[in-house]
Amino acid sequence: MPDFFYASFVLNRYTQSAAPGRTHAATIYWLLSTWNPYDVIVMKSEIGL
């Protein structure tokens, strides 16, 4: 398990608005770095009301 996370950045190029028929929702792709061990991970979050 990593010690902590830092340097999160949203990847605007891949972020999408809601699918047809869904309102107030989005899929967001973002980067997450870990310190120990050092690594960069692409994360996906689906958010909505």
Order of alpha helices (4+ residues) and beta strands (2+ residues): beta-beta-beta-beta
